[in-house]
Structure formats: structure tokens, C-alpha cells
Amino acid sequence: KRAKVTPKDDDGSPSTTSPSSSYLSEIPMGAPDAILGIAENFKSCTSPDKVNVCVGAYRDENGKPWILPSVREAEKKMID
């Protein structure tokens, strides 16, 4: 459940400008965020082998850190 947010003026008092009359209402909506789309696809996927690549740290089924194979390969190339 989302909390209701009351717009505030610069001094912290409740805004007297309605959102529909805001100068921001003239700005067109941007393209959907690609990362959020990946997260939604992950949530809807039913595969038991799925991997959430939207987060910064990956863990296996035992909670141990899991390093992406591509990262391991890049690390090896840097060391060699």
C-alpha cells in the first residue's frame, strides 16, 4: 500500500498549486525504464532456473555469494 504524499512548497507548507496546473504537467512522459522491465519479467517468470540480474549482489540457494561466469572470466583476463 502506498502512502499518500502531499506536495509541499519550498517553505515546507502544503502546496497551493494543484498537480494538474503544475509546470511539470506539460512535460511528456519518458520511455519505460529498461531495468524495471527486467525486474517485472523476472517476477513473472516461472522457471526454477531463473536468475535475478537486477540486483547488485547475487546469492545461490545456500545464501553464498555467486559470481557471474562472465565476471569470473573478466577477472581471469585481468590477472593473466
PELIN-V189509 format. One record per residue. N is the residue number from 1. RES is the residue in one letter. PHI is phi in whole degrees, 0 to 359 (none if undefined). OMEGA is omega as a letter, one per 20 degrees, with the letter a starting at -180 (NA if undefined). Layout:
BEGIN
n | res | phi | omega
N | RES | PHI | OMEGA
N | RES | PHI | OMEGA
END
This chain:
BEGIN
n | res | phi | omega
1 | K | none | a
2 | R | 271 | r
3 | A | 282 | r
4 | K | 282 | a
5 | V | 253 | r
6 | T | 261 | r
7 | P | 300 | a
8 | K | 240 | r
9 | D | 281 | a
10 | D | 303 | a
11 | D | 275 | r
12 | G | 92 | r
13 | S | 281 | r
14 | P | 304 | a
15 | S | 292 | r
16 | T | 262 | r
17 | T | 262 | r
18 | S | 287 | a
19 | P | 303 | a
20 | S | 288 | r
21 | S | 260 | r
22 | S | 292 | r
23 | Y | 297 | r
24 | L | 288 | a
25 | S | 292 | r
26 | E | 275 | a
27 | I | 277 | a
28 | P | 291 | r
29 | M | 293 | r
30 | G | 280 | r
31 | A | 293 | r
32 | P | 300 | r
33 | D | 286 | a
34 | A | 296 | a
35 | I | 295 | r
36 | L | 296 | r
37 | G | 296 | r
38 | I | 297 | r
39 | A | 297 | r
40 | E | 294 | r
41 | N | 297 | r
42 | F | 298 | a
43 | K | 300 | a
44 | S | 276 | a
45 | C | 288 | a
46 | T | 257 | a
47 | S | 294 | r
48 | P | 289 | a
49 | D | 263 | a
50 | K | 294 | r
51 | V | 229 | r
52 | N | 277 | a
53 | V | 260 | a
54 | C | 270 | a
55 | V | 261 | a
56 | G | 274 | a
57 | A | 231 | a
58 | Y | 251 | r
59 | R | 230 | r
60 | D | 276 | a
61 | E | 294 | r
62 | N | 262 | r
63 | G | 82 | r
64 | K | 277 | r
65 | P | 302 | r
66 | W | 238 | a
67 | I | 266 | r
68 | L | 302 | r
69 | P | 305 | r
70 | S | 295 | r
71 | V | 289 | r
72 | R | 303 | a
73 | E | 297 | r
74 | A | 294 | r
75 | E | 299 | a
76 | K | 298 | r
77 | K | 296 | r
78 | M | 290 | a
79 | I | 282 | a
80 | D | 290 | NA
END
